[in-house]
Amino acid sequence: MKKLFTLIFLASMALSAAAQLDNGFYRIKNVATGRYIVMFDPFVLVNKATGTVGLNALQTLPTWNKVRSHMGSVWYMEGKGDSKYDLHCQHSSLGANSEGFYPSLLANNGSFRIYGSYESWVKYLNDEDDIYDEEGNIIGYVSAVGTDHLNWQFVPLGGDNYVGIEPETSADGYYWATFLSGFPFTLSDGMEAYVVNDINDHGFSRRSIGKQVPAHVPVLIRLNGSSPSSNIITIQKSNSASVPSDNKLYGCWYSSDLGGRHENWNVKYESNNRILGSAGGRLAFVKASGSRLINDTYIEHNRGYIAVSSSADDNIIEATDDISNSIKSVEQAETEKGIYTLTGQKVPEGTKPRPGIYIKDGKKMVIK
């Protein structure tokens, strides 16, 4: 669903008390509704001549558990002078997508009003009610049509206002997730980041890149626990991490979850995609079920996925040996009858295999 909100002229609003806010990372919460601004796609379009703005990109979400793992709720405020700021989020910013039309802040009793002005018009951002989510909470959208919900809190990241990663699966004795951020970040102790450095139609391998993750790089992360509060990451403007050249993961910035309005920016799940999961207790990239997709169609925001051939296995399981050896072993095993390990060793006839993954008569099998 797309809408274009025509902004009204609020000439009665005084523009004194220009606000100053330190550069840094914030979540932006409406004082009246308690909802957080989230970027659902990269475009906020401004027509300076008419004072018309397309704010379809900005939605407001009602509860903490909706935003604690959502990078679309994390904003970097960059001062541009004269109380003007660019608001960076995901892989874009409000200024970048509005021809340098930077919003300004007006201090108001401990909170701020966000406004834009050009020649004879002034427009304030308001949190408007929209629809109900699946839990019965009202989801809002950002506009300047109303005047009831104009005050916003800029809550610095840190402490209780953390970013924590929601697990996607458990396997091999750990919780795991894929994650994509528009900002670099550092993992908490006990967590570790990996790239998927090789894939074939049967398996994949991963390579550790440590605790510091560069911006715009989808990664696989070994987590500390089942709750985002156990998997806190520190968002940064920069760190020492370099972009890996061997990463086979793709990333998804946006989804239509919770009322996203520009669905053309969602990533539609295709039959040759695999998302993170498990198979036989092992870490794997698996064919998605409807419950793992947004609206049964789209890959979830800020997640990673892989692409394989149309003839690939449903479950692309982590290789226990060098992945090139695993490919060769599987191909060899398919030419002979019997039970083989993924490294190509034949299990002696009459011997009960230990729990694990095997090739039997050319087909993969899991013994528990």
C-alpha positions as CSV (number, residue, x, y, z in Angstrom):
1,M,0.0,0.0,0.0
2,K,1.4,3.4,-1.0
3,K,0.3,6.8,0.2
4,L,1.5,10.3,-0.5
5,F,0.9,12.7,2.4
6,T,0.4,16.4,1.5
7,L,1.9,18.4,4.2
8,I,-0.1,21.4,5.6
9,F,1.3,24.8,6.5
10,L,1.5,25.4,10.2
11,A,2.3,29.1,10.2
12,S,1.4,29.5,13.8
13,M,4.3,27.4,15.1
14,A,7.2,29.5,16.3
15,L,10.7,28.5,15.3
16,S,12.6,29.9,18.2
17,A,14.6,27.7,20.6
18,A,16.5,26.0,17.9
19,A,17.7,22.6,19.3
20,Q,21.1,21.1,19.5
21,L,21.6,17.4,19.7
22,D,24.9,15.6,19.8
23,N,25.9,13.5,16.9
24,G,25.3,9.9,17.7
25,F,23.0,6.9,17.6
26,Y,19.4,7.2,18.8
27,R,15.9,5.7,18.6
28,I,13.2,8.2,18.0
29,K,10.1,7.7,20.2
30,N,6.8,9.7,20.0
31,V,5.9,11.2,23.4
32,A,2.2,10.8,23.0
33,T,1.9,7.4,21.3
34,G,5.1,5.7,22.6
35,R,5.8,4.4,19.1
36,Y,9.2,4.3,17.5
37,I,10.1,5.6,14.0
38,V,11.3,2.8,11.7
39,M,12.6,3.1,8.1
40,F,10.9,0.5,5.9
41,D,12.4,1.6,2.6
42,P,15.0,4.1,1.4
43,F,13.0,6.9,-0.1
44,V,11.6,10.0,1.5
45,L,10.8,12.3,-1.4
46,V,10.5,16.1,-1.1
47,N,9.0,18.6,-3.6
48,K,10.4,21.9,-2.3
49,A,8.2,24.0,-4.6
50,T,4.8,22.7,-3.3
51,G,5.7,21.5,0.2
52,T,4.7,17.9,-0.7
53,V,6.6,15.1,0.9
54,G,6.3,11.3,0.3
55,L,6.8,9.8,3.7
56,N,5.9,6.2,2.8
57,A,9.3,5.0,4.0
58,L,8.6,5.9,7.7
59,Q,6.4,3.7,9.9
60,T,6.0,3.8,13.7
61,L,6.0,0.6,15.7
62,P,4.4,0.3,19.1
63,T,6.4,-2.1,21.3
64,W,10.0,-2.6,22.4
65,N,10.1,-6.1,21.2
66,K,9.3,-4.9,17.7
67,V,12.4,-2.6,17.6
68,R,15.1,-4.2,19.8
69,S,16.4,-6.3,16.9
70,H,15.3,-4.0,14.1
71,M,18.1,-1.9,12.5
72,G,15.5,0.2,10.8
73,S,14.8,1.7,14.2
74,V,18.4,2.9,14.7
75,W,19.2,6.4,13.6
76,Y,22.5,8.2,13.4
77,M,22.0,12.0,13.9
78,E,24.5,14.1,12.0
79,G,24.4,17.8,12.6
80,K,24.4,20.0,9.5
81,G,24.4,23.4,11.2
82,D,21.6,25.8,12.0
83,S,19.7,23.1,14.0
84,K,19.5,20.9,10.8
85,Y,20.3,17.2,10.9
86,D,20.6,14.4,8.5
87,L,19.1,11.2,9.9
88,H,21.0,8.1,8.7
89,C,19.3,4.7,8.8
90,Q,19.9,1.3,7.2
91,H,21.8,2.1,4.0
92,S,20.3,5.5,3.4
93,S,19.3,8.8,5.0
94,L,16.6,11.4,5.0
95,G,18.9,14.0,3.5
96,A,20.2,11.7,0.8
97,N,16.7,10.9,-0.4
98,S,15.3,14.4,-0.2
99,E,17.8,16.4,-2.3
100,G,19.6,17.7,0.7
101,F,16.4,18.9,2.4
102,Y,17.5,18.3,6.0
103,P,15.0,18.3,8.8
104,S,15.4,20.6,11.8
105,L,14.7,20.2,15.5
106,L,12.8,22.4,17.8
107,A,13.2,21.9,21.6
108,N,9.9,21.5,23.4
109,N,9.7,20.7,27.1
110,G,12.4,18.1,27.2
111,S,11.5,16.6,23.8
112,F,11.8,17.8,20.2
113,R,9.6,18.7,17.2
114,I,11.0,17.6,13.8
115,Y,10.2,20.1,11.1
116,G,11.2,21.1,7.6
117,S,11.0,24.6,6.2
118,Y,11.5,26.1,2.7
119,E,10.7,29.6,1.7
120,S,7.1,30.2,2.9
121,W,6.1,26.8,4.4
122,V,6.9,24.9,7.6
123,K,5.9,21.3,8.2
124,Y,6.1,19.2,11.4
125,L,6.3,15.4,11.6
126,N,3.3,13.9,13.4
127,D,2.7,10.2,14.4
128,E,-0.7,9.2,12.8
129,D,-2.7,6.1,13.7
130,D,-3.0,3.6,10.9
131,I,-3.8,-0.2,11.3
132,Y,-3.5,-2.9,13.9
133,D,-0.7,-5.4,14.0
134,E,-1.1,-9.2,14.7
135,E,-1.0,-8.5,18.4
136,G,-3.7,-5.9,18.4
137,N,-1.3,-2.9,18.7
138,I,-1.9,0.2,16.6
139,I,0.8,0.8,14.1
140,G,1.4,4.4,13.0
141,Y,2.8,6.3,10.1
142,V,4.8,9.5,10.0
143,S,3.1,12.5,8.4
144,A,2.4,16.1,9.0
145,V,-1.4,15.9,8.5
146,G,-2.2,15.9,12.2
147,T,-1.1,18.1,15.2
148,D,-1.7,15.8,18.2
149,H,1.5,13.8,18.2
150,L,4.3,16.3,17.3
151,N,6.7,15.7,20.2
152,W,9.5,13.1,19.9
153,Q,12.2,11.8,22.3
154,F,15.6,11.0,20.9
155,V,16.8,8.1,23.1
156,P,20.6,7.5,22.9
157,L,21.6,3.9,22.3
158,G,23.1,2.2,25.3
159,G,21.9,0.5,28.5
160,D,18.3,-0.6,28.3
161,N,18.1,1.0,24.8
162,Y,20.2,-1.8,23.2
163,V,20.3,-3.6,19.9
164,G,20.1,-7.3,20.4
165,I,20.0,-10.0,17.8
166,E,17.0,-12.4,17.7
167,P,18.1,-16.0,17.0
168,E,16.9,-17.7,13.9
169,T,17.8,-21.3,14.8
170,S,19.7,-23.5,17.2
171,A,22.2,-26.1,16.0
172,D,25.4,-27.7,17.2
173,G,24.8,-26.6,20.7
174,Y,24.5,-22.9,20.0
175,Y,21.9,-20.3,18.9
176,W,22.6,-18.7,15.5
177,A,21.4,-15.8,13.3
178,T,22.2,-14.0,10.1
179,F,22.4,-10.2,10.4
180,L,22.8,-7.2,8.2
181,S,23.5,-3.7,9.4
182,G,24.0,-0.3,7.7
183,F,26.5,0.6,10.4
184,P,29.6,-1.3,11.6
185,F,29.2,-3.1,14.9
186,T,31.0,-5.1,17.5
187,L,29.7,-8.3,19.2
188,S,29.5,-8.9,22.9
189,D,31.9,-11.4,24.5
190,G,31.0,-15.0,23.7
191,M,29.6,-14.1,20.2
192,E,31.4,-14.6,17.0
193,A,30.8,-13.5,13.4
194,Y,31.4,-15.6,10.2
195,V,31.1,-15.2,6.5
196,V,29.9,-18.1,4.3
197,N,33.0,-18.5,2.2
198,D,31.9,-21.5,0.1
199,I,28.7,-23.1,-1.1
200,N,27.7,-26.0,-3.3
201,D,24.4,-27.8,-3.9
202,H,25.0,-30.0,-0.8
203,G,26.9,-28.0,1.8
204,F,28.5,-24.8,2.9
205,S,31.5,-23.7,4.9
206,R,32.1,-20.6,7.1
207,R,35.1,-18.5,8.1
208,S,35.4,-16.5,11.3
209,I,35.9,-12.7,11.0
210,G,36.0,-12.2,14.8
211,K,33.9,-9.7,16.7
212,Q,34.0,-6.6,14.6
213,V,31.7,-6.5,11.6
214,P,31.8,-3.9,8.8
215,A,28.8,-2.0,7.5
216,H,26.7,-3.4,4.7
217,V,28.0,-7.0,5.1
218,P,25.6,-9.8,5.9
219,V,27.1,-12.2,8.4
220,L,26.4,-15.4,10.2
221,I,26.6,-15.0,14.0
222,R,27.1,-17.5,16.8
223,L,25.0,-16.1,19.7
224,N,25.1,-16.3,23.4
225,G,21.5,-17.2,24.1
226,S,17.8,-17.4,23.1
227,S,16.9,-13.8,24.0
228,P,18.1,-10.6,22.2
229,S,19.1,-9.3,25.6
230,S,21.8,-12.0,25.6
231,N,23.0,-11.1,22.2
232,I,23.7,-7.3,22.4
233,I,25.8,-5.6,19.7
234,T,27.5,-2.2,19.9
235,I,26.6,0.0,16.9
236,Q,29.5,2.2,15.7
237,K,30.2,5.0,13.2
238,S,33.4,3.1,12.3
239,N,35.6,0.2,13.3
240,S,38.7,-1.6,12.1
241,A,36.8,-4.4,10.3
242,S,37.5,-4.8,6.6
243,V,35.0,-5.9,4.0
244,P,35.6,-9.6,3.3
245,S,36.0,-10.6,-0.4
246,D,34.8,-14.2,-0.1
247,N,31.4,-13.7,1.4
248,K,28.6,-15.7,-0.3
249,L,25.8,-14.4,1.8
250,Y,23.2,-12.0,0.4
251,G,21.4,-9.5,2.7
252,C,17.9,-8.1,3.0
253,W,17.3,-4.5,4.2
254,Y,13.5,-4.3,4.2
255,S,10.4,-6.3,4.4
256,S,6.7,-5.7,4.4
257,D,6.4,-6.7,8.1
258,L,4.3,-4.5,10.3
259,G,2.8,-2.4,7.5
260,G,5.8,-1.5,5.3
261,R,4.4,0.6,2.4
262,H,6.8,0.2,-0.4
263,E,6.7,-3.6,-1.0
264,N,8.8,-3.3,-4.2
265,W,11.8,-2.9,-1.9
266,N,11.2,-6.2,-0.1
267,V,13.2,-9.3,-1.1
268,K,10.9,-11.9,-2.4
269,Y,11.9,-15.5,-1.5
270,E,12.7,-17.6,-4.5
271,S,12.9,-21.4,-4.8
272,N,16.7,-21.3,-5.2
273,N,17.1,-19.3,-2.0
274,R,17.9,-20.9,1.4
275,I,17.6,-19.2,4.8
276,L,19.3,-20.1,8.0
277,G,18.0,-23.2,9.9
278,S,19.1,-26.6,11.0
279,A,18.9,-30.2,9.7
280,G,19.4,-33.2,12.0
281,G,20.8,-30.9,14.7
282,R,23.4,-29.5,12.3
283,L,23.7,-25.9,11.1
284,A,22.2,-25.5,7.6
285,F,20.6,-23.2,5.1
286,V,17.2,-24.6,4.4
287,K,14.1,-24.1,2.2
288,A,11.9,-21.6,3.9
289,S,8.5,-22.5,5.3
290,G,5.7,-20.0,5.4
291,S,6.2,-19.2,9.1
292,R,9.7,-18.0,8.4
293,L,8.7,-15.6,5.7
294,I,7.0,-12.2,6.0
295,N,3.4,-12.5,4.7
296,D,4.5,-16.0,3.4
297,T,6.4,-14.2,0.7
298,Y,9.3,-12.0,1.8
299,I,12.6,-12.6,3.6
300,E,12.8,-10.9,6.9
301,H,14.5,-7.6,7.3
302,N,18.1,-7.4,8.3
303,R,18.7,-11.1,7.6
304,G,21.1,-13.0,5.3
305,Y,20.4,-15.8,2.8
306,I,22.2,-17.8,0.1
307,A,21.4,-18.6,-3.5
308,V,21.9,-22.1,-4.9
309,S,21.1,-23.9,-8.1
310,S,17.7,-25.2,-9.0
311,S,18.8,-28.8,-8.4
312,A,20.4,-28.1,-4.9
313,D,19.4,-30.0,-1.8
314,D,16.6,-28.6,0.3
315,N,19.0,-28.4,3.2
316,I,22.5,-27.0,2.6
317,I,24.3,-28.5,5.6
318,E,27.6,-27.2,7.0
319,A,30.5,-29.3,5.7
320,T,32.5,-31.2,8.4
321,D,35.6,-31.1,6.1
322,D,36.9,-28.9,3.4
323,I,33.9,-28.2,1.2
324,S,35.6,-29.2,-2.1
325,N,36.4,-32.6,-0.6
326,S,32.7,-32.9,0.5
327,I,31.6,-32.2,-3.1
328,K,33.9,-34.9,-4.5
329,S,32.9,-37.3,-1.8
330,V,29.2,-36.9,-2.4
331,E,29.6,-37.3,-6.1
332,Q,31.7,-40.4,-5.7
333,A,29.2,-41.9,-3.2
334,E,26.4,-41.4,-5.6
335,T,28.0,-43.7,-8.1
336,E,28.2,-46.7,-5.7
337,K,25.7,-48.5,-3.6
338,G,26.2,-48.5,0.2
339,I,26.5,-46.0,3.0
340,Y,29.2,-43.2,2.9
341,T,30.3,-40.4,5.2
342,L,30.4,-36.9,3.8
343,T,34.2,-37.3,3.5
344,G,33.8,-40.3,1.1
345,Q,34.5,-43.1,3.5
346,K,32.3,-46.2,3.1
347,V,30.7,-47.6,6.2
348,P,31.6,-51.3,6.5
349,E,28.5,-53.5,5.7
350,G,26.9,-54.8,8.8
351,T,28.2,-51.8,10.9
352,K,25.7,-49.5,12.5
353,P,26.7,-45.9,11.7
354,R,27.1,-43.4,14.5
355,P,24.6,-40.4,14.6
356,G,25.3,-38.0,11.7
357,I,24.8,-37.3,8.1
358,Y,25.5,-39.9,5.4
359,I,25.0,-40.7,1.7
360,K,23.1,-44.0,1.2
361,D,22.7,-45.3,-2.3
362,G,23.2,-41.8,-3.7
363,K,20.8,-40.1,-1.3
364,K,21.5,-38.0,1.8
365,M,20.3,-39.5,5.1
366,V,20.4,-38.5,8.8
367,I,21.0,-41.0,11.5
368,K,20.0,-39.8,15.0
